[in-house]
Amino acid sequence: MFGKVLIANRGEIALRVARACRELGIRVVAVYSTEDRDSAVVSYADEAIQIGPAPAKLSYLNVPGIVEAARATGADAIHPGYGFLSEDPDFAEVCRDNGIVFIGPPPDVIAKLGDKTSARELMAAAGLPMLPGSVDPLTSAEQAQQVADDIGYPVIIKAAAGGGGRGMCVVEEHGAFARAYAETKAGAQALFGDSRVFVERYLRVARHVEIQVLADRFGTTIHLGERDCSVQRRHQKLLEESPAPRLPPGLATRMGEAAVRGARAVGYVGAGTFEFLLAPDGGFSFMEVNCRIQVEHPVTEMVTGVDLVQEQFRIAAGQPLSLRQEDVVLRGAAIECRINVEDPERDFAPTPGVLEEFFPPGGPFVRVDTHGYPGYRVPASYDSLLAKLVVWAPTRDQARARMDRALAEFRVRGPGIRTTIGFLREVLQNPNFAAGEHCTSLVGDMLRPPVSLVDTMTAP
């Protein structure tokens, strides 16, 4: 096992990884920007190195600075968390070239799966089901328009290098396609430095279900069940749960087997997530692979009892997985709510500021992953995620009740501060969610103003 690990990230995931290190007897090196000098992981770590000013490109994306910090502190490995450099094949290669273990998949695997068109081609070859769409990136507006017309509307245009719910646009009709195509290409170039896009069929009614996989260097690849991530705003998740409710018999097993088959086909090593869209008829289609630990990994940990981050360390250190597929048993139900410093009434606009009061909930089977504390200044420079509230219970209804109780106890106050807590309680009480019959349009439907009788009447 490693003697010292540098965590190339910030916020709650940096602290969560640091805690896993402590339990394994690994010394922790934290890196931080000038705006994060008072972050919780800085005081928790054995060593902390400032790597740049607030902008991420000058700090948490500063590859030379991070590698030099690892070398200077004698770190054996770097854990990238999620976001930032976690799915950057060049960074993984630089780590390898400097004799530092990158805790994640090999660089060539990240490169293949990080490109959505390449990933679609590889997964199709492995026999995973696909939505109709283009395989290769589209080279012209005319070609893209023809593909969309052949598929039939609605379609979704996606950036080949996209991720995190960004770089995509839904098009409802032929006449709107040309403009949407041009805008998506321009946005992809601005966001990812890569203007390539592809088109696939868009499912108006669908669920977002993902499979957690683990693979070691000795040919063992397993899945740890499914997570339902259908509660989203702007294609970004707000609430996740495991197991997914109301799946047809055998569907979760077939999805898990497909994910394992896809991982083996590309020589995957480490923790990863295969994401699928689930249609109302029970058919599922491959969407993408996330080559990193997910924000929502705690729900899987709660129902399986497996510490996914510690498994990441074991795999990266060249050890075999500590369990086999037959050892994986899902017990009970877990729900995770993302407590974001955002205002749901203003389209989830971030509301950074100082936390004058921060009081997380407690009680049986309640877990809070957070970097917040009273007096902490939530910075405006980074993601608005402040905490992840996770609960477990024997049944889904009991988990919903426990989550609602925990959310009601969670107090976060400060000048200008707004959070998603109240909105998440509304989600829990939504009849469609309560029945496990919701889909990815749930949040949009909840926020859409109701149509009154007067609105539907025509003037005489």
Secondary structure as GFF3:
##gff-version 3
##sequence-region A 1 460
A	DSSP	beta_strand	4	7	.	.	.	ID=ss1
A	DSSP	alpha_helix	11	23	.	.	.	ID=ss2
A	DSSP	beta_strand	27	33	.	.	.	ID=ss3
A	DSSP	three_ten_helix	34	36	.	.	.	ID=ss4
A	DSSP	alpha_helix	40	44	.	.	.	ID=ss5
A	DSSP	beta_strand	47	52	.	.	.	ID=ss6
A	DSSP	three_ten_helix	56	58	.	.	.	ID=ss7
A	DSSP	alpha_helix	63	73	.	.	.	ID=ss8
A	DSSP	beta_strand	77	79	.	.	.	ID=ss9
A	DSSP	alpha_helix	89	97	.	.	.	ID=ss10
A	DSSP	beta_strand	101	102	.	.	.	ID=ss11
A	DSSP	alpha_helix	107	114	.	.	.	ID=ss12
A	DSSP	alpha_helix	116	125	.	.	.	ID=ss13
A	DSSP	alpha_helix	141	151	.	.	.	ID=ss14
A	DSSP	beta_strand	155	163	.	.	.	ID=ss15
A	DSSP	beta_strand	166	171	.	.	.	ID=ss16
A	DSSP	three_ten_helix	174	176	.	.	.	ID=ss17
A	DSSP	alpha_helix	177	192	.	.	.	ID=ss18
A	DSSP	beta_strand	197	201	.	.	.	ID=ss19
A	DSSP	beta_strand	207	215	.	.	.	ID=ss20
A	DSSP	beta_strand	221	233	.	.	.	ID=ss21
A	DSSP	beta_strand	236	242	.	.	.	ID=ss22
A	DSSP	alpha_helix	251	265	.	.	.	ID=ss23
A	DSSP	beta_strand	270	278	.	.	.	ID=ss24
A	DSSP	beta_strand	284	290	.	.	.	ID=ss25
A	DSSP	alpha_helix	297	304	.	.	.	ID=ss26
A	DSSP	alpha_helix	308	316	.	.	.	ID=ss27
A	DSSP	three_ten_helix	325	327	.	.	.	ID=ss28
A	DSSP	beta_strand	333	340	.	.	.	ID=ss29
A	DSSP	beta_strand	342	343	.	.	.	ID=ss30
A	DSSP	three_ten_helix	344	346	.	.	.	ID=ss31
A	DSSP	beta_strand	349	350	.	.	.	ID=ss32
A	DSSP	beta_strand	353	354	.	.	.	ID=ss33
A	DSSP	beta_strand	357	359	.	.	.	ID=ss34
A	DSSP	beta_strand	366	370	.	.	.	ID=ss35
A	DSSP	beta_strand	377	378	.	.	.	ID=ss36
A	DSSP	beta_strand	385	393	.	.	.	ID=ss37
A	DSSP	alpha_helix	396	409	.	.	.	ID=ss38
A	DSSP	beta_strand	411	413	.	.	.	ID=ss39
A	DSSP	alpha_helix	421	429	.	.	.	ID=ss40
A	DSSP	alpha_helix	431	434	.	.	.	ID=ss41
A	DSSP	alpha_helix	442	447	.	.	.	ID=ss42
A	DSSP	alpha_helix	453	456	.	.	.	ID=ss43
###
